[in-house]
Amino acid sequence: QVQLVESGGRLVQAGDSLRLSCAASDRTFSTYAMGWFRQAPGKEREFVAVITSSGGNALYASSVKGRFTISRDNIKNTVYLQLNDLKPGDTAVYYCASSRYYSASITQFGSWGQGTQVTVSS
């Protein structure tokens, strides 16, 4: 399984921007689609964004489309999530995950990081 480590989460104010990173240990990183999910207190984990193995295509949840951007660097074995115009409703633990398939379904993702906390104050 791919080992994933997220970083970049912190406390920010509404309207601020943030970039999350997820570093993978596996040299097969470039063969996986990569996704970001988030989980707010008392809620289920939800899909945020996914990017194809090549980085050529991406899908977003409607709640973040136009504000968040997923990207990847297959040389650095890292996937990023750029978060712009943050809102208090974006407060959650953000997880990256890997999948053999380009999918928004949480069940298709097999390896997960430990998560990074993003807190947006009003």
ZALUM-875700 format. One record per residue (C-alpha): residue number from 0; residue in one letter; y, x, z. Coordinates in Angstrom, 2 decimals. Each point is the difference from the previous one (the first is absolute). Example, Ala and Ser with C-alpha at 12.3 -4.5 7.8 and 13.67 -1.06 7.14 Angstrom:
2
SITE   resi   resn         Y         X         Z
SITE      0      A     -4.50     12.30      7.80
SITE      1      S      3.44      1.37     -0.66
END
This chain:
122
SITE   resi   resn         Y         X         Z
SITE      0      Q      0.00      0.00      0.00
SITE      1      V      3.56      1.02     -0.60
SITE      2      Q      1.92      1.08      3.11
SITE      3      L      3.50     -1.47      0.02
SITE      4      V      2.96      0.82      2.24
SITE      5      E      3.21     -2.03     -0.09
SITE      6      S      3.42      1.18      1.14
SITE      7      G      3.65     -0.91     -0.20
SITE      8      G      0.20     -3.14      2.09
SITE      9      R      2.82     -0.34      2.52
SITE     10      L      2.63     -2.32      1.45
SITE     11      V      2.71     -0.94     -2.51
SITE     12      Q      2.71     -2.62     -0.35
SITE     13      A     -0.01     -2.93     -2.36
SITE     14      G      1.12      1.09     -3.46
SITE     15      D     -1.21      3.58      0.45
SITE     16      S     -2.51      1.82     -2.19
SITE     17      L     -3.13      1.92      0.91
SITE     18      R     -2.72      1.89     -1.83
SITE     19      L     -3.57     -0.04      1.25
SITE     20      S     -2.53      2.61     -1.05
SITE     21      C     -3.77     -0.02      0.02
SITE     22      A     -1.81      3.29     -0.48
SITE     23      A     -3.62      0.07     -1.12
SITE     24      S     -2.46      2.78      0.73
SITE     25      D     -2.37     -0.74     -2.86
SITE     26      R      0.28      1.79     -3.33
SITE     27      T     -1.18     -3.22     -1.67
SITE     28      F      3.25     -1.68      1.06
SITE     29      S      1.09     -0.37     -3.62
SITE     30      T     -3.01     -2.20     -0.74
SITE     31      Y      0.95     -2.68      2.55
SITE     32      A      2.44     -2.85     -0.15
SITE     33      M      2.18      0.18      3.10
SITE     34      G      1.47     -2.83      1.98
SITE     35      W      2.39     -0.67      2.84
SITE     36      F     -0.57     -2.78      2.49
SITE     37      R      1.83     -1.01      3.15
SITE     38      Q     -0.79     -1.81      3.22
SITE     39      A      2.59     -1.59      2.24
SITE     40      P     -0.77     -0.87      3.65
SITE     41      G     -2.15     -3.09      0.22
SITE     42      K     -0.47     -0.22     -3.75
SITE     43      E     -2.72      0.97     -2.43
SITE     44      R      0.23      3.12     -2.11
SITE     45      E      1.65     -0.82     -3.31
SITE     46      F      0.30      1.55     -3.42
SITE     47      V      3.25      1.79     -0.85
SITE     48      A     -0.58      2.02     -3.18
SITE     49      V     -2.67      1.74     -2.07
SITE     50      I      0.19      2.66     -2.71
SITE     51      T     -2.54      1.03     -2.59
SITE     52      S     -1.76      3.36      0.17
SITE     53      S      2.29      1.41     -2.69
SITE     54      G      3.15     -1.52      1.47
SITE     55      G      0.73     -1.90     -3.18
SITE     56      N     -0.09     -3.50      1.45
SITE     57      A      0.80     -1.66      3.32
SITE     58      L     -0.13     -3.40      1.64
SITE     59      Y      2.13     -1.27      2.85
SITE     60      A     -0.03     -2.82      2.50
SITE     61      S      2.70     -2.52     -0.81
SITE     62      S      1.63      0.63      3.37
SITE     63      V      0.74      3.64     -0.87
SITE     64      K      0.35     -0.05     -3.78
SITE     65      G      3.32      1.49     -1.03
SITE     66      R      0.48      1.72      3.37
SITE     67      F     -3.10      2.22      0.34
SITE     68      T     -1.36      2.53     -2.50
SITE     69      I     -3.42      1.61      0.06
SITE     70      S     -0.57      3.35     -1.69
SITE     71      R     -2.45      2.87      0.12
SITE     72      D     -0.25      3.71     -0.63
SITE     73      N     -3.53      0.93     -1.04
SITE     74      I      0.79      3.71      0.30
SITE     75      K      1.01     -0.39      3.65
SITE     76      N     -2.70     -2.63      0.69
SITE     77      T      2.67     -2.25      1.45
SITE     78      V      1.06     -3.62     -0.46
SITE     79      Y      3.45     -1.20      0.99
SITE     80      L      1.65     -3.27      0.87
SITE     81      Q      3.76     -0.16     -0.35
SITE     82      L      1.43     -2.81      2.12
SITE     83      N      3.55     -1.12     -0.80
SITE     84      D      2.19     -2.73      1.46
SITE     85      L     -2.27     -0.30      3.01
SITE     86      K     -0.04     -3.25      1.97
SITE     87      P     -1.20     -0.76      3.54
SITE     88      G     -2.92     -1.88     -1.59
SITE     89      D     -1.23      3.31     -1.43
SITE     90      T     -0.79      1.23      3.50
SITE     91      A     -3.70      0.89      0.08
SITE     92      V     -2.52      2.79      0.06
SITE     93      Y     -0.38      1.22     -3.58
SITE     94      Y     -3.38      1.22     -1.21
SITE     95      C     -1.05      1.74     -3.18
SITE     96      A     -3.47     -0.47     -1.42
SITE     97      S     -2.09      1.07     -2.96
SITE     98      S     -2.06     -2.07     -2.41
SITE     99      R     -2.20      0.49     -3.01
SITE    100      Y      1.70     -3.04     -1.48
SITE    101      Y      3.58     -0.92     -0.84
SITE    102      S      0.18     -3.04      2.24
SITE    103      A      2.21     -1.73      2.54
SITE    104      S     -3.03     -1.17      1.97
SITE    105      I     -0.39      1.67      3.36
SITE    106      T     -3.78     -0.21     -0.32
SITE    107      Q      0.06      2.46     -2.92
SITE    108      F      1.43      2.82      2.10
SITE    109      G     -2.48      2.23      1.77
SITE    110      S      1.90      2.85      1.62
SITE    111      W      3.02     -0.56      2.23
SITE    112      G      2.54      2.13      1.78
SITE    113      Q      0.98     -0.43      3.64
SITE    114      G      3.30     -1.68     -0.83
SITE    115      T      3.67      0.77      0.56
SITE    116      Q      2.39     -2.27      1.88
SITE    117      V      3.11     -1.34     -1.73
SITE    118      T      2.43     -1.88      2.20
SITE    119      V      3.09     -1.65     -1.47
SITE    120      S      2.69     -1.07      2.42
SITE    121      S      2.64     -2.58     -0.78
END
